[in-house]
């Protein structure tokens, strides 16, 4: 789900198995046992739900190892079992035609590993969640560089309708934006006869996608308004990325969570904001709602999440941003113009156009994008090169247009 999980989970694993220590080296823990990591969410949305299983290891920079040989199923309060299909790579999925979460029902996650270990979550009630009233944006500022500088940008906000005594909320988002590479490759160089021909598959416009990687939660305390108003979801610094240059879209998901899950996410947030440094504060255990049935002393990382969900999308075209007087993003791309005369030497054979091409595209990592001609004679004057990621948008995005996308500019 959230990208912060691998780093935070590894930090939590270290916190659980380490005592406080100040020596700046990676300790080797005697009798260290790898920990099961569970990342699962079911909602009332008409979709397939995913449970991801992995394990931690003791090394500080180790990656999570996928658990791809387990049996995973969900039991509801009516005693009906739904088995998830093993998709490999530690991914287990439900069938959207056979199972959907229902508000008011209680669900328990069951995991049986290949080693015979059995894990079970606490019963989780699927609570209702109010509709999102609106998603909107406004010019904003945030502090950067430890509060020493002010960054101008755009903040995405959310207003929610009145809930049914909901006290704890979590939000996640999925952002998509259209972008254009500065120097799309429009020509090819034929090394066989040194001719230049139009490129038939120009990759100029693409889309990028990113899921939220932070913890967005809120508790409604007694005496506070129960309606969510102007909840900050995401800040965009327009000069730090190409998000707002053409068109930007963000889909926000709103969940209603229990007090126990709120505490879990709050602890995860503290670990993540702590920079992943296990020596920066006193260790504490982030409480999971999953336990080892036969050995409760075995720690489990992660949380089985159950909540109804409401979603809303906003599309922001460049025309809506241009009047805000914000700085623009500039691609770190350089156009290099060269011809044989630029490599002319007093001795040795004459440098050819093939040699120029070879210097940049065969022995180096540039891309040839287009020729420049003398206007009077139509004779080749320069060859234009740039970095591949500045010439082919598929190197940093996808040319497949999202199903929901409608160009607004």
CORVEN-V283115 format. One record per residue. N is the residue number from 1. RES is the residue in three letters. SS is DSSP state (hx for helix, st for strand, lp for the rest). Layout:
n = [N | N]
res = [RES | RES]
ss = [SS | SS]
//
This chain:
n = [1 | 2 | 3 | 4 | 5 | 6 | 7 | 8 | 9 | 10 | 11 | 12 | 13 | 14 | 15 | 16 | 17 | 18 | 19 | 20 | 21 | 22 | 23 | 24 | 25 | 26 | 27 | 28 | 29 | 30 | 31 | 32 | 33 | 34 | 35 | 36 | 37 | 38 | 39 | 40 | 41 | 42 | 43 | 44 | 45 | 46 | 47 | 48 | 49 | 50 | 51 | 52 | 53 | 54 | 55 | 56 | 57 | 58 | 59 | 60 | 61 | 62 | 63 | 64 | 65 | 66 | 67 | 68 | 69 | 70 | 71 | 72 | 73 | 74 | 75 | 76 | 77 | 78 | 79 | 80 | 81 | 82 | 83 | 84 | 85 | 86 | 87 | 88 | 89 | 90 | 91 | 92 | 93 | 94 | 95 | 96 | 97 | 98 | 99 | 100 | 101 | 102 | 103 | 104 | 105 | 106 | 107 | 108 | 109 | 110 | 111 | 112 | 113 | 114 | 115 | 116 | 117 | 118 | 119 | 120 | 121 | 122 | 123 | 124 | 125 | 126 | 127 | 128 | 129 | 130 | 131 | 132 | 133 | 134 | 135 | 136 | 137 | 138 | 139 | 140 | 141 | 142 | 143 | 144 | 145 | 146 | 147 | 148 | 149 | 150 | 151 | 152 | 153 | 154 | 155 | 156 | 157 | 158 | 159 | 160 | 161 | 162 | 163 | 164 | 165 | 166 | 167 | 168 | 169 | 170 | 171 | 172 | 173 | 174 | 175 | 176 | 177 | 178 | 179 | 180 | 181 | 182 | 183 | 184 | 185 | 186 | 187 | 188 | 189 | 190 | 191 | 192 | 193 | 194 | 195 | 196 | 197 | 198 | 199 | 200 | 201 | 202 | 203 | 204 | 205 | 206 | 207 | 208 | 209 | 210 | 211 | 212 | 213 | 214 | 215 | 216 | 217 | 218 | 219 | 220 | 221 | 222 | 223 | 224 | 225 | 226 | 227 | 228 | 229 | 230 | 231 | 232 | 233 | 234 | 235 | 236 | 237 | 238 | 239 | 240 | 241 | 242 | 243 | 244 | 245 | 246 | 247 | 248 | 249 | 250 | 251 | 252 | 253 | 254 | 255 | 256 | 257 | 258 | 259 | 260 | 261 | 262 | 263 | 264 | 265 | 266 | 267 | 268 | 269 | 270 | 271 | 272 | 273 | 274 | 275 | 276 | 277 | 278 | 279 | 280 | 281 | 282 | 283 | 284 | 285 | 286 | 287 | 288 | 289 | 290 | 291 | 292 | 293 | 294 | 295 | 296 | 297 | 298 | 299 | 300 | 301 | 302 | 303 | 304 | 305 | 306 | 307 | 308 | 309 | 310 | 311 | 312 | 313 | 314 | 315 | 316 | 317 | 318 | 319 | 320 | 321 | 322 | 323 | 324 | 325 | 326 | 327 | 328 | 329 | 330 | 331 | 332 | 333 | 334 | 335 | 336 | 337 | 338 | 339 | 340 | 341 | 342 | 343 | 344 | 345 | 346 | 347 | 348 | 349 | 350 | 351 | 352 | 353 | 354 | 355 | 356 | 357 | 358 | 359 | 360 | 361 | 362 | 363 | 364 | 365 | 366 | 367 | 368 | 369 | 370 | 371 | 372 | 373 | 374 | 375 | 376 | 377 | 378 | 379 | 380 | 381 | 382 | 383 | 384 | 385 | 386 | 387 | 388 | 389 | 390 | 391 | 392 | 393 | 394 | 395 | 396 | 397 | 398 | 399 | 400 | 401 | 402 | 403 | 404 | 405 | 406 | 407 | 408 | 409]
res = [UNK | UNK | UNK | UNK | UNK | UNK | UNK | UNK | UNK | UNK | UNK | UNK | UNK | UNK | UNK | UNK | UNK | UNK | UNK | UNK | UNK | UNK | UNK | UNK | UNK | UNK | UNK | UNK | UNK | UNK | UNK | UNK | UNK | UNK | UNK | UNK | UNK | UNK | UNK | UNK | UNK | UNK | UNK | UNK | UNK | UNK | UNK | UNK | UNK | UNK | UNK | UNK | UNK | UNK | UNK | UNK | UNK | UNK | UNK | UNK | UNK | UNK | UNK | UNK | UNK | UNK | UNK | UNK | UNK | UNK | UNK | UNK | UNK | UNK | UNK | UNK | UNK | UNK | UNK | UNK | UNK | UNK | UNK | UNK | UNK | UNK | UNK | UNK | UNK | UNK | UNK | UNK | UNK | UNK | UNK | UNK | UNK | UNK | UNK | UNK | UNK | UNK | UNK | UNK | UNK | UNK | UNK | UNK | UNK | UNK | UNK | UNK | UNK | UNK | UNK | UNK | UNK | UNK | UNK | UNK | UNK | UNK | UNK | UNK | UNK | UNK | UNK | UNK | UNK | UNK | UNK | UNK | UNK | UNK | UNK | UNK | UNK | UNK | UNK | UNK | UNK | UNK | UNK | UNK | UNK | UNK | UNK | UNK | UNK | UNK | UNK | UNK | UNK | UNK | UNK | UNK | UNK | UNK | UNK | UNK | UNK | UNK | UNK | UNK | UNK | UNK | UNK | UNK | UNK | UNK | UNK | UNK | UNK | UNK | UNK | UNK | UNK | UNK | UNK | UNK | UNK | UNK | UNK | UNK | UNK | UNK | UNK | UNK | UNK | UNK | UNK | UNK | UNK | UNK | UNK | UNK | UNK | UNK | UNK | UNK | UNK | UNK | UNK | UNK | UNK | UNK | UNK | UNK | UNK | UNK | UNK | UNK | UNK | UNK | UNK | UNK | UNK | UNK | UNK | UNK | UNK | UNK | UNK | UNK | UNK | UNK | UNK | UNK | UNK | UNK | UNK | UNK | UNK | UNK | UNK | UNK | UNK | UNK | UNK | UNK | UNK | UNK | UNK | UNK | UNK | UNK | UNK | UNK | UNK | UNK | UNK | UNK | UNK | UNK | UNK | UNK | UNK | UNK | UNK | UNK | UNK | UNK | UNK | UNK | UNK | UNK | UNK | UNK | UNK | UNK | UNK | UNK | UNK | UNK | UNK | UNK | UNK | UNK | UNK | UNK | UNK | UNK | UNK | UNK | UNK | UNK | UNK | UNK | UNK | UNK | UNK | UNK | UNK | UNK | UNK | UNK | UNK | UNK | UNK | UNK | UNK | UNK | UNK | UNK | UNK | UNK | UNK | UNK | UNK | UNK | UNK | UNK | UNK | UNK | UNK | UNK | UNK | UNK | UNK | UNK | UNK | UNK | UNK | UNK | UNK | UNK | UNK | UNK | UNK | UNK | UNK | UNK | UNK | UNK | UNK | UNK | UNK | UNK | UNK | UNK | UNK | UNK | UNK | UNK | UNK | UNK | UNK | UNK | UNK | UNK | UNK | UNK | UNK | UNK | UNK | UNK | UNK | UNK | UNK | UNK | UNK | UNK | UNK | UNK | UNK | UNK | UNK | UNK | UNK | UNK | UNK | UNK | UNK | UNK | UNK | UNK | UNK | UNK | UNK | UNK | UNK | UNK | UNK | UNK | UNK | UNK | UNK | UNK | UNK | UNK | UNK | UNK | UNK | UNK | UNK | UNK | UNK | UNK | UNK | UNK | UNK | UNK | UNK | UNK | UNK | UNK | UNK | UNK | UNK]
ss = [lp | lp | lp | hx | hx | hx | hx | hx | hx | hx | hx | hx | hx | hx | hx | hx | hx | lp | lp | lp | lp | lp | lp | lp | lp | lp | lp | lp | lp | lp | lp | lp | lp | lp | lp | st | st | st | st | st | st | st | lp | lp | lp | lp | lp | lp | lp | st | st | st | st | st | st | lp | lp | lp | lp | lp | lp | lp | lp | lp | st | st | lp | lp | lp | lp | st | st | st | st | st | st | lp | lp | lp | lp | st | st | st | lp | st | st | lp | lp | lp | lp | st | st | st | lp | lp | lp | lp | lp | lp | lp | lp | lp | lp | lp | lp | st | st | st | st | st | st | st | lp | lp | lp | lp | lp | st | st | st | st | lp | lp | st | st | lp | lp | lp | lp | lp | lp | st | st | st | st | st | st | st | st | st | st | st | st | st | lp | lp | lp | lp | st | st | st | st | st | st | st | st | st | st | st | st | lp | lp | lp | lp | lp | lp | lp | st | st | st | st | st | st | st | st | st | st | st | st | st | lp | lp | lp | lp | lp | lp | st | st | st | st | lp | lp | lp | lp | st | st | st | st | lp | lp | lp | lp | lp | lp | st | st | st | st | st | st | st | lp | lp | lp | lp | st | st | st | st | lp | lp | lp | lp | lp | lp | lp | lp | lp | lp | lp | st | st | st | st | st | st | lp | lp | lp | lp | lp | lp | lp | lp | lp | lp | st | st | st | st | st | st | st | st | st | st | lp | lp | hx | hx | hx | hx | hx | hx | hx | hx | hx | hx | hx | hx | hx | hx | hx | lp | lp | lp | lp | lp | lp | lp | lp | lp | lp | lp | lp | lp | lp | lp | lp | st | st | st | lp | lp | lp | lp | lp | lp | lp | st | st | st | st | st | st | st | lp | lp | st | st | st | st | st | st | st | st | st | hx | hx | hx | lp | hx | hx | hx | lp | lp | lp | lp | lp | lp | lp | lp | lp | lp | lp | st | st | st | lp | hx | hx | hx | hx | lp | lp | lp | lp | lp | lp | lp | lp | lp | hx | hx | hx | hx | hx | hx | hx | hx | hx | lp | lp | lp | lp | st | st | st | st | st | st | st | st | lp | lp | lp | lp | lp | lp | st | st | st | st | st | st | st | st | hx | hx | hx | lp | lp | hx | hx | hx | lp | lp | st | lp | lp | lp | lp | lp | lp | lp | lp | lp | lp | lp]
//
